[in-house]
Amino acid sequence: MFSTIILHVLASPFLPLTFVLLLVWGVYRLQRKFKRDERARIEALWRDQRNDIEPGSKSSGPVLEKKCPDCAEMVKADARICRFCRHEF
Ligand SMILES: [Zn+2]
């Protein structure tokens, strides 16, 4: 059944047109698939980020840290005074 379709297409005087149409259709299908995959990936990323933020601190979001230049301890990025050595940033 499939081979008869191929024979029909091969015998067709519109072979180049058919080929181009198939190509365009294939590219269109591929694009739609890629877009769907990309959106799913981004949504999964957002879900992961929300899950990361929720369990710990509700207000501050993900905890960013910086290194104190005096004592080399890690303190929160928003801190103005080091909690270990009282160094002022
Ligand atoms: Zn310090």
PDB file of the backbone (N, CA, C, O) and the ligand in Angstrom, with CONECT records:
HET     ZN  A 101       1
ATOM      1  N   MET A   1       0.843  -1.201   0.000  1.00  0.00           N
ATOM      2  CA  MET A   1       0.000   0.000   0.000  1.00  0.00           C
ATOM      3  C   MET A   1       0.877   1.250   0.000  1.00  0.00           C
ATOM      4  O   MET A   1       0.655   2.192  -0.760  1.00  0.00           O
ATOM      5  N   PHE A   2       1.889   1.226   0.885  1.00  0.00           N
ATOM      6  CA  PHE A   2       2.814   2.343   0.975  1.00  0.00           C
ATOM      7  C   PHE A   2       3.634   2.471  -0.314  1.00  0.00           C
ATOM      8  O   PHE A   2       3.908   3.572  -0.790  1.00  0.00           O
ATOM      9  N   SER A   3       4.022   1.297  -0.869  1.00  0.00           N
ATOM     10  CA  SER A   3       4.838   1.311  -2.085  1.00  0.00           C
ATOM     11  C   SER A   3       4.041   1.856  -3.270  1.00  0.00           C
ATOM     12  O   SER A   3       4.608   2.510  -4.147  1.00  0.00           O
ATOM     13  N   THR A   4       2.736   1.594  -3.304  1.00  0.00           N
ATOM     14  CA  THR A   4       1.910   2.136  -4.397  1.00  0.00           C
ATOM     15  C   THR A   4       1.875   3.656  -4.320  1.00  0.00           C
ATOM     16  O   THR A   4       1.899   4.344  -5.341  1.00  0.00           O
ATOM     17  N   ILE A   5       1.818   4.171  -3.091  1.00  0.00           N
ATOM     18  CA  ILE A   5       1.842   5.636  -2.927  1.00  0.00           C
ATOM     19  C   ILE A   5       3.158   6.189  -3.450  1.00  0.00           C
ATOM     20  O   ILE A   5       3.178   7.206  -4.144  1.00  0.00           O
ATOM     21  N   ILE A   6       4.258   5.520  -3.118  1.00  0.00           N
ATOM     22  CA  ILE A   6       5.579   5.976  -3.572  1.00  0.00           C
ATOM     23  C   ILE A   6       5.648   5.945  -5.095  1.00  0.00           C
ATOM     24  O   ILE A   6       6.137   6.886  -5.720  1.00  0.00           O
ATOM     25  N   LEU A   7       5.153   4.850  -5.691  1.00  0.00           N
ATOM     26  CA  LEU A   7       5.147   4.718  -7.150  1.00  0.00           C
ATOM     27  C   LEU A   7       4.329   5.845  -7.772  1.00  0.00           C
ATOM     28  O   LEU A   7       4.735   6.454  -8.762  1.00  0.00           O
ATOM     29  N   HIS A   8       3.184   6.108  -7.180  1.00  0.00           N
ATOM     30  CA  HIS A   8       2.304   7.155  -7.681  1.00  0.00           C
ATOM     31  C   HIS A   8       3.016   8.511  -7.641  1.00  0.00           C
ATOM     32  O   HIS A   8       2.961   9.295  -8.589  1.00  0.00           O
ATOM     33  N   VAL A   9       3.682   8.758  -6.516  1.00  0.00           N
ATOM     34  CA  VAL A   9       4.385  10.040  -6.356  1.00  0.00           C
ATOM     35  C   VAL A   9       5.532  10.138  -7.351  1.00  0.00           C
ATOM     36  O   VAL A   9       5.769  11.190  -7.946  1.00  0.00           O
ATOM     37  N   LEU A  10       6.256   9.004  -7.527  1.00  0.00           N
ATOM     38  CA  LEU A  10       7.401   9.000  -8.441  1.00  0.00           C
ATOM     39  C   LEU A  10       6.946   9.224  -9.881  1.00  0.00           C
ATOM     40  O   LEU A  10       7.639   9.876 -10.661  1.00  0.00           O
ATOM     41  N   ALA A  11       5.772   8.679 -10.232  1.00  0.00           N
ATOM     42  CA  ALA A  11       5.279   8.805 -11.591  1.00  0.00           C
ATOM     43  C   ALA A  11       4.629  10.157 -11.842  1.00  0.00           C
ATOM     44  O   ALA A  11       4.369  10.528 -12.986  1.00  0.00           O
ATOM     45  N   SER A  12       4.374  10.877 -10.785  1.00  0.00           N
ATOM     46  CA  SER A  12       3.644  12.134 -10.931  1.00  0.00           C
ATOM     47  C   SER A  12       4.486  13.185 -11.652  1.00  0.00           C
ATOM     48  O   SER A  12       5.682  13.313 -11.390  1.00  0.00           O
ATOM     49  N   PRO A  13       3.866  13.929 -12.554  1.00  0.00           N
ATOM     50  CA  PRO A  13       4.593  15.036 -13.200  1.00  0.00           C
ATOM     51  C   PRO A  13       4.876  16.186 -12.242  1.00  0.00           C
ATOM     52  O   PRO A  13       5.683  17.072 -12.524  1.00  0.00           O
ATOM     53  N   PHE A  14       4.184  16.150 -11.089  1.00  0.00           N
ATOM     54  CA  PHE A  14       4.391  17.209 -10.089  1.00  0.00           C
ATOM     55  C   PHE A  14       5.352  16.766  -9.003  1.00  0.00           C
ATOM     56  O   PHE A  14       5.275  17.222  -7.862  1.00  0.00           O
ATOM     57  N   LEU A  15       6.262  15.867  -9.371  1.00  0.00           N
ATOM     58  CA  LEU A  15       7.167  15.307  -8.358  1.00  0.00           C
ATOM     59  C   LEU A  15       7.924  16.397  -7.582  1.00  0.00           C
ATOM     60  O   LEU A  15       7.952  16.358  -6.351  1.00  0.00           O
ATOM     61  N   PRO A  16       8.539  17.365  -8.276  1.00  0.00           N
ATOM     62  CA  PRO A  16       9.272  18.382  -7.504  1.00  0.00           C
ATOM     63  C   PRO A  16       8.363  19.140  -6.556  1.00  0.00           C
ATOM     64  O   PRO A  16       8.748  19.448  -5.428  1.00  0.00           O
ATOM     65  N   LEU A  17       7.151  19.443  -7.017  1.00  0.00           N
ATOM     66  CA  LEU A  17       6.205  20.173  -6.173  1.00  0.00           C
ATOM     67  C   LEU A  17       5.839  19.339  -4.951  1.00  0.00           C
ATOM     68  O   LEU A  17       5.810  19.838  -3.826  1.00  0.00           O
ATOM     69  N   THR A  18       5.559  18.051  -5.194  1.00  0.00           N
ATOM     70  CA  THR A  18       5.225  17.151  -4.081  1.00  0.00           C
ATOM     71  C   THR A  18       6.372  17.088  -3.086  1.00  0.00           C
ATOM     72  O   THR A  18       6.179  17.127  -1.871  1.00  0.00           O
ATOM     73  N   PHE A  19       7.577  16.989  -3.645  1.00  0.00           N
ATOM     74  CA  PHE A  19       8.754  16.901  -2.788  1.00  0.00           C
ATOM     75  C   PHE A  19       8.880  18.147  -1.917  1.00  0.00           C
ATOM     76  O   PHE A  19       9.129  18.055  -0.715  1.00  0.00           O
ATOM     77  N   VAL A  20       8.704  19.323  -2.544  1.00  0.00           N
ATOM     78  CA  VAL A  20       8.822  20.580  -1.813  1.00  0.00           C
ATOM     79  C   VAL A  20       7.746  20.668  -0.744  1.00  0.00           C
ATOM     80  O   VAL A  20       8.008  21.092   0.382  1.00  0.00           O
ATOM     81  N   LEU A  21       6.515  20.260  -1.109  1.00  0.00           N
ATOM     82  CA  LEU A  21       5.413  20.302  -0.139  1.00  0.00           C
ATOM     83  C   LEU A  21       5.720  19.399   1.055  1.00  0.00           C
ATOM     84  O   LEU A  21       5.505  19.779   2.206  1.00  0.00           O
ATOM     85  N   LEU A  22       6.226  18.198   0.763  1.00  0.00           N
ATOM     86  CA  LEU A  22       6.581  17.268   1.840  1.00  0.00           C
ATOM     87  C   LEU A  22       7.658  17.872   2.733  1.00  0.00           C
ATOM     88  O   LEU A  22       7.606  17.767   3.958  1.00  0.00           O
ATOM     89  N   LEU A  23       8.631  18.504   2.090  1.00  0.00           N
ATOM     90  CA  LEU A  23       9.736  19.109   2.831  1.00  0.00           C
ATOM     91  C   LEU A  23       9.213  20.207   3.759  1.00  0.00           C
ATOM     92  O   LEU A  23       9.553  20.253   4.941  1.00  0.00           O
ATOM     93  N   VAL A  24       8.369  21.101   3.193  1.00  0.00           N
ATOM     94  CA  VAL A  24       7.819  22.208   3.983  1.00  0.00           C
ATOM     95  C   VAL A  24       6.994  21.659   5.136  1.00  0.00           C
ATOM     96  O   VAL A  24       7.075  22.142   6.265  1.00  0.00           O
ATOM     97  N   TRP A  25       6.191  20.627   4.826  1.00  0.00           N
ATOM     98  CA  TRP A  25       5.351  20.034   5.862  1.00  0.00           C
ATOM     99  C   TRP A  25       6.215  19.432   6.971  1.00  0.00           C
ATOM    100  O   TRP A  25       5.917  19.576   8.156  1.00  0.00           O
ATOM    101  N   GLY A  26       7.301  18.750   6.557  1.00  0.00           N
ATOM    102  CA  GLY A  26       8.192  18.139   7.536  1.00  0.00           C
ATOM    103  C   GLY A  26       8.836  19.186   8.427  1.00  0.00           C
ATOM    104  O   GLY A  26       8.896  19.022   9.646  1.00  0.00           O
ATOM    105  N   VAL A  27       9.322  20.275   7.812  1.00  0.00           N
ATOM    106  CA  VAL A  27       9.961  21.339   8.583  1.00  0.00           C
ATOM    107  C   VAL A  27       8.961  21.967   9.538  1.00  0.00           C
ATOM    108  O   VAL A  27       9.297  22.273  10.682  1.00  0.00           O
ATOM    109  N   TYR A  28       7.726  22.160   9.070  1.00  0.00           N
ATOM    110  CA  TYR A  28       6.679  22.748   9.905  1.00  0.00           C
ATOM    111  C   TYR A  28       6.401  21.872  11.119  1.00  0.00           C
ATOM    112  O   TYR A  28       6.279  22.360  12.242  1.00  0.00           O
ATOM    113  N   ARG A  29       6.302  20.559  10.870  1.00  0.00           N
ATOM    114  CA  ARG A  29       6.053  19.623  11.971  1.00  0.00           C
ATOM    115  C   ARG A  29       7.205  19.662  12.976  1.00  0.00           C
ATOM    116  O   ARG A  29       6.987  19.668  14.188  1.00  0.00           O
ATOM    117  N   LEU A  30       8.437  19.688  12.451  1.00  0.00           N
ATOM    118  CA  LEU A  30       9.616  19.704  13.319  1.00  0.00           C
ATOM    119  C   LEU A  30       9.627  20.958  14.189  1.00  0.00           C
ATOM    120  O   LEU A  30       9.902  20.901  15.388  1.00  0.00           O
ATOM    121  N   GLN A  31       9.320  22.100  13.551  1.00  0.00           N
ATOM    122  CA  GLN A  31       9.315  23.369  14.287  1.00  0.00           C
ATOM    123  C   GLN A  31       8.316  23.322  15.431  1.00  0.00           C
ATOM    124  O   GLN A  31       8.617  23.731  16.552  1.00  0.00           O
ATOM    125  N   ARG A  32       7.106  22.812  15.130  1.00  0.00           N
ATOM    126  CA  ARG A  32       6.074  22.742  16.169  1.00  0.00           C
ATOM    127  C   ARG A  32       6.534  21.855  17.313  1.00  0.00           C
ATOM    128  O   ARG A  32       6.308  22.164  18.483  1.00  0.00           O
ATOM    129  N   LYS A  33       7.185  20.743  16.962  1.00  0.00           N
ATOM    130  CA  LYS A  33       7.662  19.820  17.998  1.00  0.00           C
ATOM    131  C   LYS A  33       8.714  20.502  18.867  1.00  0.00           C
ATOM    132  O   LYS A  33       8.695  20.387  20.093  1.00  0.00           O
ATOM    133  N   PHE A  34       9.644  21.224  18.205  1.00  0.00           N
ATOM    134  CA  PHE A  34      10.707  21.885  18.960  1.00  0.00           C
ATOM    135  C   PHE A  34      10.128  22.944  19.891  1.00  0.00           C
ATOM    136  O   PHE A  34      10.545  23.081  21.041  1.00  0.00           O
ATOM    137  N   LYS A  35       9.143  23.702  19.359  1.00  0.00           N
ATOM    138  CA  LYS A  35       8.549  24.749  20.188  1.00  0.00           C
ATOM    139  C   LYS A  35       7.865  24.145  21.407  1.00  0.00           C
ATOM    140  O   LYS A  35       7.960  24.675  22.514  1.00  0.00           O
ATOM    141  N   ARG A  36       7.166  23.014  21.184  1.00  0.00           N
ATOM    142  CA  ARG A  36       6.467  22.372  22.294  1.00  0.00           C
ATOM    143  C   ARG A  36       7.486  21.870  23.315  1.00  0.00           C
ATOM    144  O   ARG A  36       7.290  22.026  24.521  1.00  0.00           O
ATOM    145  N   ASP A  37       8.566  21.271  22.837  1.00  0.00           N
ATOM    146  CA  ASP A  37       9.599  20.763  23.747  1.00  0.00           C
ATOM    147  C   ASP A  37      10.217  21.903  24.552  1.00  0.00           C
ATOM    148  O   ASP A  37      10.437  21.785  25.757  1.00  0.00           O
ATOM    149  N   GLU A  38      10.496  23.029  23.847  1.00  0.00           N
ATOM    150  CA  GLU A  38      11.127  24.169  24.504  1.00  0.00           C
ATOM    151  C   GLU A  38      10.221  24.707  25.609  1.00  0.00           C
ATOM    152  O   GLU A  38      10.682  24.992  26.714  1.00  0.00           O
ATOM    153  N   ARG A  39       8.919  24.844  25.302  1.00  0.00           N
ATOM    154  CA  ARG A  39       7.984  25.384  26.293  1.00  0.00           C
ATOM    155  C   ARG A  39       7.902  24.447  27.498  1.00  0.00           C
ATOM    156  O   ARG A  39       7.870  24.893  28.644  1.00  0.00           O
ATOM    157  N   ALA A  40       7.868  23.149  27.222  1.00  0.00           N
ATOM    158  CA  ALA A  40       7.792  22.168  28.317  1.00  0.00           C
ATOM    159  C   ALA A  40       9.032  22.269  29.197  1.00  0.00           C
ATOM    160  O   ALA A  40       8.960  22.175  30.422  1.00  0.00           O
ATOM    161  N   ARG A  41      10.187  22.466  28.526  1.00  0.00           N
ATOM    162  CA  ARG A  41      11.448  22.569  29.273  1.00  0.00           C
ATOM    163  C   ARG A  41      11.426  23.796  30.185  1.00  0.00           C
ATOM    164  O   ARG A  41      11.803  23.718  31.355  1.00  0.00           O
ATOM    165  N   ILE A  42      10.971  24.952  29.625  1.00  0.00           N
ATOM    166  CA  ILE A  42      10.949  26.195  30.400  1.00  0.00           C
ATOM    167  C   ILE A  42       9.965  26.076  31.560  1.00  0.00           C
ATOM    168  O   ILE A  42      10.249  26.529  32.669  1.00  0.00           O
ATOM    169  N   GLU A  43       8.793  25.456  31.298  1.00  0.00           N
ATOM    170  CA  GLU A  43       7.815  25.301  32.376  1.00  0.00           C
ATOM    171  C   GLU A  43       8.369  24.427  33.484  1.00  0.00           C
ATOM    172  O   GLU A  43       8.136  24.687  34.664  1.00  0.00           O
ATOM    173  N   ALA A  44       9.108  23.385  33.103  1.00  0.00           N
ATOM    174  CA  ALA A  44       9.715  22.508  34.106  1.00  0.00           C
ATOM    175  C   ALA A  44      10.735  23.289  34.930  1.00  0.00           C
ATOM    176  O   ALA A  44      10.837  23.104  36.143  1.00  0.00           O
ATOM    177  N   LEU A  45      11.496  24.173  34.256  1.00  0.00           N
ATOM    178  CA  LEU A  45      12.480  24.995  34.951  1.00  0.00           C
ATOM    179  C   LEU A  45      11.798  25.887  35.982  1.00  0.00           C
ATOM    180  O   LEU A  45      12.239  25.985  37.127  1.00  0.00           O
ATOM    181  N   TRP A  46      10.696  26.548  35.549  1.00  0.00           N
ATOM    182  CA  TRP A  46       9.965  27.434  36.467  1.00  0.00           C
ATOM    183  C   TRP A  46       9.468  26.655  37.666  1.00  0.00           C
ATOM    184  O   TRP A  46       9.547  27.123  38.801  1.00  0.00           O
ATOM    185  N   ARG A  47       8.941  25.429  37.400  1.00  0.00           N
ATOM    186  CA  ARG A  47       8.428  24.612  38.488  1.00  0.00           C
ATOM    187  C   ARG A  47       9.552  24.292  39.468  1.00  0.00           C
ATOM    188  O   ARG A  47       9.357  24.362  40.682  1.00  0.00           O
ATOM    189  N   ASP A  48      10.720  23.944  38.951  1.00  0.00           N
ATOM    190  CA  ASP A  48      11.854  23.621  39.807  1.00  0.00           C
ATOM    191  C   ASP A  48      12.250  24.810  40.665  1.00  0.00           C
ATOM    192  O   ASP A  48      12.517  24.668  41.859  1.00  0.00           O
ATOM    193  N   GLN A  49      12.286  26.007  40.032  1.00  0.00           N
ATOM    194  CA  GLN A  49      12.688  27.205  40.772  1.00  0.00           C
ATOM    195  C   GLN A  49      11.704  27.498  41.893  1.00  0.00           C
ATOM    196  O   GLN A  49      12.116  27.836  43.003  1.00  0.00           O
ATOM    197  N   ARG A  50      10.389  27.370  41.615  1.00  0.00           N
ATOM    198  CA  ARG A  50       9.381  27.609  42.652  1.00  0.00           C
ATOM    199  C   ARG A  50       9.571  26.616  43.783  1.00  0.00           C
ATOM    200  O   ARG A  50       9.454  26.978  44.954  1.00  0.00           O
ATOM    201  N   ASN A  51       9.861  25.367  43.444  1.00  0.00           N
ATOM    202  CA  ASN A  51      10.051  24.347  44.479  1.00  0.00           C
ATOM    203  C   ASN A  51      11.279  24.658  45.314  1.00  0.00           C
ATOM    204  O   ASN A  51      11.310  24.377  46.512  1.00  0.00           O
ATOM    205  N   ASP A  52      12.311  25.249  44.669  1.00  0.00           N
ATOM    206  CA  ASP A  52      13.512  25.598  45.413  1.00  0.00           C
ATOM    207  C   ASP A  52      13.233  26.707  46.413  1.00  0.00           C
ATOM    208  O   ASP A  52      13.737  26.672  47.535  1.00  0.00           O
ATOM    209  N   ILE A  53      12.427  27.699  46.012  1.00  0.00           N
ATOM    210  CA  ILE A  53      12.205  28.877  46.846  1.00  0.00           C
ATOM    211  C   ILE A  53      11.267  28.553  48.006  1.00  0.00           C
ATOM    212  O   ILE A  53      11.492  29.000  49.131  1.00  0.00           O
ATOM    213  N   GLU A  54      10.217  27.779  47.738  1.00  0.00           N
ATOM    214  CA  GLU A  54       9.146  27.619  48.710  1.00  0.00           C
ATOM    215  C   GLU A  54       9.551  27.008  50.058  1.00  0.00           C
ATOM    216  O   GLU A  54       9.168  27.555  51.093  1.00  0.00           O
ATOM    217  N   PRO A  55      10.303  25.905  50.097  1.00  0.00           N
ATOM    218  CA  PRO A  55      10.494  25.267  51.397  1.00  0.00           C
ATOM    219  C   PRO A  55      11.262  26.101  52.416  1.00  0.00           C
ATOM    220  O   PRO A  55      10.931  26.069  53.601  1.00  0.00           O
ATOM    221  N   GLY A  56      12.263  26.835  51.993  1.00  0.00           N
ATOM    222  CA  GLY A  56      13.110  27.566  52.932  1.00  0.00           C
ATOM    223  C   GLY A  56      12.510  28.888  53.360  1.00  0.00           C
ATOM    224  O   GLY A  56      11.495  28.919  54.056  1.00  0.00           O
ATOM    225  N   SER A  57      13.128  29.972  52.952  1.00  0.00           N
ATOM    226  CA  SER A  57      12.658  31.306  53.338  1.00  0.00           C
ATOM    227  C   SER A  57      11.643  31.796  52.321  1.00  0.00           C
ATOM    228  O   SER A  57      11.863  31.686  51.115  1.00  0.00           O
ATOM    229  N   LYS A  58      10.533  32.336  52.803  1.00  0.00           N
ATOM    230  CA  LYS A  58       9.465  32.735  51.892  1.00  0.00           C
ATOM    231  C   LYS A  58       9.734  34.095  51.249  1.00  0.00           C
ATOM    232  O   LYS A  58       9.414  34.304  50.079  1.00  0.00           O
ATOM    233  N   SER A  59      10.329  35.033  52.024  1.00  0.00           N
ATOM    234  CA  SER A  59      10.412  36.406  51.538  1.00  0.00           C
ATOM    235  C   SER A  59      11.654  36.656  50.685  1.00  0.00           C
ATOM    236  O   SER A  59      11.589  37.396  49.704  1.00  0.00           O
ATOM    237  N   SER A  60      12.789  36.045  51.049  1.00  0.00           N
ATOM    238  CA  SER A  60      14.044  36.468  50.426  1.00  0.00           C
ATOM    239  C   SER A  60      14.372  35.722  49.134  1.00  0.00           C
ATOM    240  O   SER A  60      15.280  36.126  48.408  1.00  0.00           O
ATOM    241  N   GLY A  61      13.642  34.627  48.830  1.00  0.00           N
ATOM    242  CA  GLY A  61      13.930  33.877  47.618  1.00  0.00           C
ATOM    243  C   GLY A  61      15.186  33.060  47.783  1.00  0.00           C
ATOM    244  O   GLY A  61      15.562  32.717  48.904  1.00  0.00           O
ATOM    245  N   PRO A  62      15.857  32.734  46.661  1.00  0.00           N
ATOM    246  CA  PRO A  62      17.092  31.952  46.764  1.00  0.00           C
ATOM    247  C   PRO A  62      18.167  32.733  47.501  1.00  0.00           C
ATOM    248  O   PRO A  62      18.358  33.923  47.247  1.00  0.00           O
ATOM    249  N   VAL A  63      18.877  32.063  48.422  1.00  0.00           N
ATOM    250  CA  VAL A  63      19.862  32.747  49.263  1.00  0.00           C
ATOM    251  C   VAL A  63      21.145  32.967  48.464  1.00  0.00           C
ATOM    252  O   VAL A  63      21.807  32.016  48.048  1.00  0.00           O
ATOM    253  N   LEU A  64      21.485  34.255  48.256  1.00  0.00           N
ATOM    254  CA  LEU A  64      22.739  34.590  47.582  1.00  0.00           C
ATOM    255  C   LEU A  64      23.765  34.965  48.640  1.00  0.00           C
ATOM    256  O   LEU A  64      23.450  35.636  49.623  1.00  0.00           O
ATOM    257  N   GLU A  65      24.981  34.527  48.425  1.00  0.00           N
ATOM    258  CA  GLU A  65      26.006  34.764  49.431  1.00  0.00           C
ATOM    259  C   GLU A  65      27.219  35.444  48.812  1.00  0.00           C
ATOM    260  O   GLU A  65      27.500  35.292  47.624  1.00  0.00           O
ATOM    261  N   LYS A  66      27.922  36.189  49.640  1.00  0.00           N
ATOM    262  CA  LYS A  66      29.194  36.784  49.206  1.00  0.00           C
ATOM    263  C   LYS A  66      30.246  36.471  50.252  1.00  0.00           C
ATOM    264  O   LYS A  66      29.935  36.146  51.398  1.00  0.00           O
ATOM    265  N   LYS A  67      31.488  36.575  49.835  1.00  0.00           N
ATOM    266  CA  LYS A  67      32.588  36.229  50.722  1.00  0.00           C
ATOM    267  C   LYS A  67      33.079  37.477  51.437  1.00  0.00           C
ATOM    268  O   LYS A  67      33.360  38.493  50.801  1.00  0.00           O
ATOM    269  N   CYS A  68      33.181  37.402  52.742  1.00  0.00           N
ATOM    270  CA  CYS A  68      33.692  38.533  53.523  1.00  0.00           C
ATOM    271  C   CYS A  68      35.179  38.711  53.225  1.00  0.00           C
ATOM    272  O   CYS A  68      35.938  37.747  53.317  1.00  0.00           O
ATOM    273  N   PRO A  69      35.613  39.931  52.867  1.00  0.00           N
ATOM    274  CA  PRO A  69      37.032  40.140  52.514  1.00  0.00           C
ATOM    275  C   PRO A  69      37.962  40.041  53.728  1.00  0.00           C
ATOM    276  O   PRO A  69      39.158  39.795  53.569  1.00  0.00           O
ATOM    277  N   ASP A  70      37.424  40.230  54.941  1.00  0.00           N
ATOM    278  CA  ASP A  70      38.283  40.198  56.138  1.00  0.00           C
ATOM    279  C   ASP A  70      38.464  38.793  56.678  1.00  0.00           C
ATOM    280  O   ASP A  70      39.588  38.364  56.940  1.00  0.00           O
ATOM    281  N   CYS A  71      37.338  38.057  56.851  1.00  0.00           N
ATOM    282  CA  CYS A  71      37.449  36.746  57.500  1.00  0.00           C
ATOM    283  C   CYS A  71      37.191  35.602  56.534  1.00  0.00           C
ATOM    284  O   CYS A  71      37.312  34.438  56.913  1.00  0.00           O
ATOM    285  N   ALA A  72      36.840  35.911  55.301  1.00  0.00           N
ATOM    286  CA  ALA A  72      36.661  34.913  54.248  1.00  0.00           C
ATOM    287  C   ALA A  72      35.493  33.972  54.520  1.00  0.00           C
ATOM    288  O   ALA A  72      35.413  32.899  53.921  1.00  0.00           O
ATOM    289  N   GLU A  73      34.570  34.368  55.433  1.00  0.00           N
ATOM    290  CA  GLU A  73      33.367  33.558  55.642  1.00  0.00           C
ATOM    291  C   GLU A  73      32.291  33.973  54.641  1.00  0.00           C
ATOM    292  O   GLU A  73      32.294  35.107  54.161  1.00  0.00           O
ATOM    293  N   MET A  74      31.375  33.064  54.327  1.00  0.00           N
ATOM    294  CA  MET A  74      30.281  33.381  53.423  1.00  0.00           C
ATOM    295  C   MET A  74      29.134  34.013  54.208  1.00  0.00           C
ATOM    296  O   MET A  74      28.610  33.423  55.153  1.00  0.00           O
ATOM    297  N   VAL A  75      28.754  35.226  53.797  1.00  0.00           N
ATOM    298  CA  VAL A  75      27.616  35.903  54.434  1.00  0.00           C
ATOM    299  C   VAL A  75      26.594  36.238  53.346  1.00  0.00           C
ATOM    300  O   VAL A  75      26.922  36.203  52.160  1.00  0.00           O
ATOM    301  N   LYS A  76      25.369  36.562  53.737  1.00  0.00           N
ATOM    302  CA  LYS A  76      24.326  36.866  52.768  1.00  0.00           C
ATOM    303  C   LYS A  76      24.696  38.094  51.945  1.00  0.00           C
ATOM    304  O   LYS A  76      25.318  39.030  52.448  1.00  0.00           O
ATOM    305  N   ALA A  77      24.305  38.076  50.672  1.00  0.00           N
ATOM    306  CA  ALA A  77      24.689  39.135  49.743  1.00  0.00           C
ATOM    307  C   ALA A  77      24.130  40.484  50.171  1.00  0.00           C
ATOM    308  O   ALA A  77      24.734  41.518  49.884  1.00  0.00           O
ATOM    309  N   ASP A  78      22.974  40.493  50.862  1.00  0.00           N
ATOM    310  CA  ASP A  78      22.358  41.755  51.271  1.00  0.00           C
ATOM    311  C   ASP A  78      22.929  42.287  52.581  1.00  0.00           C
ATOM    312  O   ASP A  78      22.616  43.409  52.980  1.00  0.00           O
ATOM    313  N   ALA A  79      23.765  41.493  53.254  1.00  0.00           N
ATOM    314  CA  ALA A  79      24.278  41.895  54.560  1.00  0.00           C
ATOM    315  C   ALA A  79      25.185  43.122  54.434  1.00  0.00           C
ATOM    316  O   ALA A  79      25.963  43.242  53.488  1.00  0.00           O
ATOM    317  N   ARG A  80      25.065  44.031  55.412  1.00  0.00           N
ATOM    318  CA  ARG A  80      25.938  45.197  55.419  1.00  0.00           C
ATOM    319  C   ARG A  80      27.071  45.015  56.418  1.00  0.00           C
ATOM    320  O   ARG A  80      28.118  45.654  56.309  1.00  0.00           O
ATOM    321  N   ILE A  81      26.851  44.128  57.402  1.00  0.00           N
ATOM    322  CA  ILE A  81      27.898  43.847  58.394  1.00  0.00           C
ATOM    323  C   ILE A  81      28.110  42.336  58.448  1.00  0.00           C
ATOM    324  O   ILE A  81      27.144  41.579  58.534  1.00  0.00           O
ATOM    325  N   CYS A  82      29.354  41.896  58.400  1.00  0.00           N
ATOM    326  CA  CYS A  82      29.664  40.477  58.492  1.00  0.00           C
ATOM    327  C   CYS A  82      29.262  39.951  59.866  1.00  0.00           C
ATOM    328  O   CYS A  82      29.569  40.565  60.888  1.00  0.00           O
ATOM    329  N   ARG A  83      28.572  38.811  59.885  1.00  0.00           N
ATOM    330  CA  ARG A  83      28.105  38.282  61.165  1.00  0.00           C
ATOM    331  C   ARG A  83      29.216  37.568  61.918  1.00  0.00           C
ATOM    332  O   ARG A  83      29.019  37.172  63.067  1.00  0.00           O
ATOM    333  N   PHE A  84      30.367  37.395  61.304  1.00  0.00           N
ATOM    334  CA  PHE A  84      31.473  36.703  61.981  1.00  0.00           C
ATOM    335  C   PHE A  84      32.464  37.690  62.566  1.00  0.00           C
ATOM    336  O   PHE A  84      32.887  37.541  63.712  1.00  0.00           O
ATOM    337  N   CYS A  85      32.847  38.724  61.771  1.00  0.00           N
ATOM    338  CA  CYS A  85      33.909  39.619  62.234  1.00  0.00           C
ATOM    339  C   CYS A  85      33.459  41.079  62.293  1.00  0.00           C
ATOM    340  O   CYS A  85      34.271  41.962  62.571  1.00  0.00           O
ATOM    341  N   ARG A  86      32.193  41.341  62.038  1.00  0.00           N
ATOM    342  CA  ARG A  86      31.620  42.699  62.087  1.00  0.00           C
ATOM    343  C   ARG A  86      32.233  43.629  61.029  1.00  0.00           C
ATOM    344  O   ARG A  86      32.175  44.849  61.179  1.00  0.00           O
ATOM    345  N   HIS A  87      32.806  43.078  59.986  1.00  0.00           N
ATOM    346  CA  HIS A  87      33.332  43.910  58.909  1.00  0.00           C
ATOM    347  C   HIS A  87      32.170  44.588  58.193  1.00  0.00           C
ATOM    348  O   HIS A  87      31.177  43.939  57.862  1.00  0.00           O
ATOM    349  N   GLU A  88      32.292  45.888  57.956  1.00  0.00           N
ATOM    350  CA  GLU A  88      31.246  46.626  57.248  1.00  0.00           C
ATOM    351  C   GLU A  88      31.542  46.649  55.760  1.00  0.00           C
ATOM    352  O   GLU A  88      32.642  47.004  55.335  1.00  0.00           O
ATOM    353  N   PHE A  89      30.546  46.266  54.975  1.00  0.00           N
ATOM    354  CA  PHE A  89      30.710  46.256  53.519  1.00  0.00           C
ATOM    355  C   PHE A  89      30.438  47.634  52.926  1.00  0.00           C
ATOM    356  O   PHE A  89      30.529  47.812  51.711  1.00  0.00           O
TER     357      PHE A  89
HETATM  358 ZN    ZN A 101      33.898  38.750  58.178  1.00  0.00          ZN2+
END
